[in-house]
């Protein structure tokens, strides 16, 4: 059987790493730092396979919850890569806009969702950088939203560089020459009129390492389940976080990283919860979950996300079921596979409402009936499915959920975190 939530207080220490490469101006003064995913202290480049979104999540979590942004960048800007789910809002960015530049990786295809997502981020106060910009990517429509445009200058002749700089600068952006590898590259970029410079000729990325603490899975899920309750209070959350030393530590770090302009340090869970707010707290916890699932198979994570989303989509017209609770129930219903533990142990470790327990263990009650209908559709064998929906409506919800989760776990090209 699993441990009860209040017993999940063991702190597991591990090393965390962030690569940091300076971005310099023409006087070779530091303008900012690009923060990069690194798996080890000796790594010279990113090696994340297909887990690009996990790489971004890991950089954000490690930067803000382990190192602290001030320690990594001081008073300079932090350039952080974002993939499609972050640009469209499907994965959260619980960051202070004034301190970071969001760098849209060059593998992201620009479409209506990306344009709308980028506009939203800019409206929220974030600065945008377009990574690896060329004229054949369909990114011209984003130039007026960008503050920085980064151009890979390797193997580019001076005429092309000068013309590209002239055209792009007409949009009022700062031009960053990236992959400056030789003195000849630097001379060509200066002559072309670039504003900022980044590359191995100047300074190689440095991998910084510190010790991190990992909250227990049960503690994280307990807090998520309580956050899904519309009646949860600050006092409730305070008591839950205080019971888990690692969660306590991370929450204080998250709040301090968000406390831009606050003169006093945040030193209590209550102050941290008030500072972050419930939505920001949900975002941090979800981001932590994505970042720490390195050992989980992407197909299992995607299946869990698909089921959760389908339950949420069907809930508004399913009597007695709230969408927020439906999403959590769908997610938890596959947790036994993800964590390698029995569903009885999962339920025992979480202080779930009785209706959610019944749904997960016996598929009873309105929530259990909804979950059963979703599971029946997943393995559809031609027999009728009980519930207030037609087969076409179930199919529509399923396809929408698959689309949502496929974007969430979309693998980028390997160049996105180089």
Helices and strands as residue ranges (DSSP letters): G 5-7, E 12-25, E 30-37, H 52-61, I 62-67, H 69-73, E 77-82, H 84-88, G 97-99, E 100-104, H 112-123, E 127-130, G 140-145, E 148-152, H 158-169, E 174-178, H 183-192, E 196-198, E 206-214, H 217-227, H 234-242, H 245-258, H 269-291, H 298-315, H 323-332, H 335-339, H 343-349, H 354-362, H 365-378, H 391-408, G 414-417
